[in-house]
Amino acid sequence: MPIEDLQKYLKDKPQVLLFGTRQSIKYIKLDKIKEVFLASDCPKQLQERIVGYSKFSGAKFDKLKQNKEELSLICQKSFTISIIGVLDE
């Protein structure tokens, strides 16, 4: 399950997570992202962009059932989160 994967990263390796659109897209283009998590209410245009970039880089793509606000609570951040990238170690 994708949310369990995200929670495992948060617990075991929080340093490999990137929060936000700009950083995630930048690192996907540089082929340094191995997995991308998207909030359920991520804008469709942004989602299509991320999916396209992920196909070229080979990054795994997961759309979560949780919305932006729920992701911010899970990640204990004070801002909403549409995209979370996992850096390739």
C-alpha positions as CSV (number, residue, x, y, z in Angstrom):
1,M,0.0,0.0,0.0
2,P,1.4,3.4,-1.0
3,I,0.5,5.2,2.3
4,E,2.3,2.6,4.3
5,D,5.4,3.0,2.1
6,L,5.3,6.7,2.7
7,Q,4.9,6.3,6.5
8,K,7.9,3.9,6.4
9,Y,10.0,6.6,4.7
10,L,8.8,9.2,7.2
11,K,9.8,6.9,10.1
12,D,13.0,5.4,8.8
13,K,14.5,7.8,6.2
14,P,12.9,11.2,6.3
15,Q,16.0,12.8,4.8
16,V,15.2,11.1,1.4
17,L,11.8,12.9,1.1
18,L,11.2,16.0,-1.0
19,F,8.0,18.0,-0.4
20,G,6.6,20.2,-3.1
21,T,6.2,20.5,-6.8
22,R,9.3,22.5,-7.9
23,Q,11.8,20.3,-6.0
24,S,10.1,17.1,-7.1
25,I,9.9,18.0,-10.8
26,K,13.5,19.2,-10.7
27,Y,14.8,15.9,-9.3
28,I,12.6,13.8,-11.5
29,K,14.1,15.5,-14.5
30,L,17.6,14.9,-13.1
31,D,16.6,11.2,-12.7
32,K,17.3,11.3,-9.0
33,I,13.7,10.3,-7.8
34,K,12.8,6.7,-7.4
35,E,9.2,7.2,-6.3
36,V,6.5,9.9,-6.3
37,F,3.5,10.2,-4.1
38,L,0.6,12.4,-5.2
39,A,-2.3,13.7,-3.1
40,S,-5.8,12.6,-4.2
41,D,-6.7,16.2,-4.9
42,C,-3.5,17.1,-6.8
43,P,-4.5,19.3,-9.8
44,K,-5.0,17.2,-12.9
45,Q,-2.6,19.2,-15.1
46,L,0.1,18.9,-12.5
47,Q,-0.6,15.2,-12.1
48,E,-0.3,14.6,-15.9
49,R,3.0,16.5,-15.9
50,I,4.4,14.4,-13.1
51,V,3.2,11.1,-14.7
52,G,4.9,12.1,-18.0
53,Y,8.2,13.0,-16.3
54,S,8.0,9.8,-14.2
55,K,7.7,7.6,-17.3
56,F,10.8,9.1,-18.8
57,S,12.9,8.8,-15.6
58,G,11.5,5.4,-14.6
59,A,10.2,6.7,-11.2
60,K,7.4,4.7,-9.6
61,F,4.2,6.7,-9.4
62,D,1.6,6.4,-6.6
63,K,-1.7,8.3,-6.3
64,L,-2.7,8.3,-2.6
65,K,-6.3,8.3,-1.2
66,Q,-5.4,11.1,1.1
67,N,-5.8,14.7,0.1
68,K,-3.3,17.6,0.5
69,E,-4.5,18.5,4.1
70,E,-4.3,14.9,5.2
71,L,-0.8,14.5,3.8
72,S,0.3,17.6,5.7
73,L,-0.9,16.0,8.9
74,I,0.7,12.7,8.2
75,C,4.0,14.3,7.4
76,Q,3.6,16.8,10.3
77,K,4.1,19.8,8.1
78,S,2.4,23.2,8.4
79,F,1.7,23.5,4.7
80,T,-0.4,21.4,2.3
81,I,1.4,18.8,0.3
82,S,0.4,17.8,-3.3
83,I,3.6,15.9,-4.2
84,I,6.2,14.0,-2.3
85,G,9.3,12.7,-4.1
86,V,11.6,10.0,-2.7
87,L,15.3,10.5,-3.6
88,D,17.2,7.6,-5.1
89,E,19.8,6.6,-2.6
